[in-house]
């Protein structure tokens, strides 16, 4: 493995650990009555969305493509 591949693997593993801890904390908060079932599901969806954004990098909706010929349409 190359240095970059090793670093990516280490970072991915660390991010997985963080995500697991976030989910465990959310579940404990739900069990403690801080969140009701609907709020828990909503928070879990938010965590899943964050996970997807972290894995992909910048979400597709935020990517911008510039075209060199846009200036011609004034």
N, C-alpha and C positions, 0 to 999 in steps of 0.2 A: 504494500500500500504506500501511496505517496503521502507526503506531509499533509497536503490539503485534504486528502481523503480521511486521514487519521483525525485531523482537526474537525472535519465535518461530522465524523462519527461520534467524537467526544461531545460536540455541541448538540447533536441530535439526542444523544443519550441524556445529557443534562436537561434539555428542554422537555423530554419525556418525563423525567423525574419531577420537574416543576409542575407540569400539567397534571400528573397523578396527585401530587400534594394539593393542588388547587381543587381537584374533584373531591378528594377526601375531606378537605375542609368544608366545602360546600355541602357535602352529605352530612357531616357532623352538625353544621348549622341547621340543616333541615330537620335532623333528628331532635335538636334542641328546641325546635319550634320557632326559630328566627324567620324561616321562610315557610309559606304554605306550599302545597304541591305544585300549583301553577307557577308561583314565583321560582321555585326550585328548577322546574323544567326550563323556564325562560333563562335563568342564570346558567344552566348547563348548556343551552344552545349558544349563549354568548361565549362560553369557554370553548366550545367546539369551533365556533367561527374564528376565535383568536388563534386556535391551534392551526387551522387551515391557513390563515394569513401568515403565521410564523413559518410554516413549512414551505409555502410557495414563495414567500418574500413579499413583494408588493402585490396586493390584490389586483386582478385584471381590471376592475372598474376604475382604479386609480392610475393605471398606466396611460401614458399619453404618447401618441404617435404624431410626429410632425411631418408635414409634407413640404418639400422645398418649393412647390408651385402654388402654395396658398397665397403668397403675396401678389400673384397675378390677378386675383379676383377682388379688386378693390371697388 
